[in-house]
Amino acid sequence: MFRTARVRRALLAVLLSCALLAGATACGGGDGSEAGATPTPVNSAEQQKFAKTRFVANAGLAAGATWQWIVKPYREGKFKQGADGRTFALVKAGLAGAFTYNRLKAAINNAKGDELLSRAVAPLTAGIESLKELGTKLRKGEATEADIGNFEKVINDVKTAGASAGAEVTNQVPSTAQLGG
């Protein structure tokens, strides 16, 4: 009985491989001039819809990370010398700072797909660039009240700009795995 199950699995694997190979060769083989060979552009309405959706997702993750792992622990005193769990809180804050910068850059890039949103967030690029080195400052424990305030200000400016363009941003706390990834 054991031998017949093995034979069945092997036969099934061979049949599936042949089916995939036959399907792949049946689909291609031309010079790329067939109707389905070139991607079709997305119309402007769909492009705008997806641009706003991606902007909201990325900005929301940035806002959630900033609140959960930078602002809230700072206000709770977890970054102060001698605080319980200070090292872990600083490492998470550093990761959150880098994550926030990355997601805000992605949100600004997403906003380029929507004219109104693009105009609303254009003045914010300098503020976002100012966050570039703050992740390292947080990780080393060198962040000040002004640095934390800068994170909050940039996030609030992005939220306000999004709302003015019809893209309401709400905090979405990313997982710790997302911070490290």
DALIN-V370279 format. One record per backbone hydrogen bond with DSSP energy under -1.0 kcal/mol. NH is the residue of the N-H (numbers start at 0). CO is the residue of the C=O. E is the energy in kcal/mol with one decimal. If there is no record, write none. Layout:
# DALIN-V370279
NH & CO & E
NH & CO & E
This chain:
# DALIN-V370279
4 & 0 & -1.7
5 & 1 & -1.6
6 & 2 & -2.1
7 & 3 & -2.4
8 & 4 & -2.3
9 & 5 & -2.4
10 & 6 & -2.7
11 & 7 & -2.7
12 & 8 & -2.4
13 & 9 & -2.2
14 & 10 & -2.5
15 & 11 & -2.6
16 & 12 & -2.2
17 & 13 & -2.4
18 & 14 & -2.3
19 & 15 & -2.5
20 & 16 & -2.5
21 & 17 & -2.7
22 & 18 & -2.3
23 & 19 & -2.3
24 & 20 & -2.1
25 & 21 & -1.7
26 & 22 & -1.2
27 & 23 & -1.0
36 & 33 & -1.4
46 & 42 & -2.4
47 & 43 & -2.3
48 & 44 & -2.1
49 & 45 & -2.7
50 & 46 & -2.1
51 & 47 & -2.3
52 & 48 & -2.2
53 & 49 & -2.7
54 & 50 & -2.4
55 & 51 & -2.8
56 & 52 & -2.2
57 & 53 & -2.6
58 & 54 & -2.9
59 & 55 & -2.3
60 & 56 & -2.1
61 & 57 & -2.1
62 & 58 & -2.5
63 & 59 & -2.5
64 & 60 & -2.4
65 & 61 & -2.2
66 & 62 & -2.3
67 & 63 & -2.8
68 & 64 & -2.3
69 & 65 & -1.4
70 & 65 & -2.8
71 & 66 & -2.3
73 & 69 & -1.6
74 & 70 & -2.5
75 & 71 & -1.7
76 & 73 & -1.3
77 & 72 & -2.6
79 & 76 & -1.0
82 & 79 & -2.0
85 & 82 & -1.6
88 & 84 & -2.5
89 & 85 & -2.7
90 & 86 & -2.3
91 & 87 & -2.5
92 & 88 & -2.3
93 & 89 & -2.5
94 & 90 & -2.5
95 & 91 & -2.9
96 & 92 & -2.5
97 & 93 & -2.1
98 & 94 & -2.8
99 & 95 & -3.0
100 & 96 & -2.3
101 & 97 & -2.3
102 & 98 & -2.8
103 & 99 & -2.6
104 & 100 & -2.2
105 & 101 & -2.0
106 & 102 & -2.4
107 & 103 & -2.4
108 & 104 & -2.0
109 & 105 & -2.5
110 & 106 & -2.3
112 & 109 & -1.9
113 & 110 & -1.8
117 & 113 & -2.8
118 & 114 & -2.0
119 & 115 & -1.8
120 & 116 & -2.1
121 & 117 & -1.2
123 & 120 & -1.9
124 & 121 & -1.3
127 & 123 & -2.2
128 & 124 & -2.3
129 & 125 & -1.5
130 & 127 & -1.4
131 & 128 & -1.5
136 & 132 & -1.7
137 & 133 & -2.5
138 & 134 & -2.2
139 & 135 & -2.0
141 & 136 & -2.7
147 & 143 & -2.0
148 & 144 & -2.6
149 & 145 & -2.0
150 & 146 & -1.9
151 & 147 & -2.2
152 & 148 & -2.6
153 & 149 & -2.4
154 & 150 & -2.3
155 & 151 & -2.7
156 & 152 & -2.5
157 & 153 & -2.3
158 & 154 & -2.5
159 & 155 & -2.5
160 & 156 & -2.6
161 & 157 & -2.6
162 & 158 & -2.5
163 & 159 & -2.2
165 & 162 & -1.3
166 & 161 & -3.6
171 & 59 & -2.4
178 & 174 & -1.5
179 & 175 & -1.7
180 & 176 & -1.4
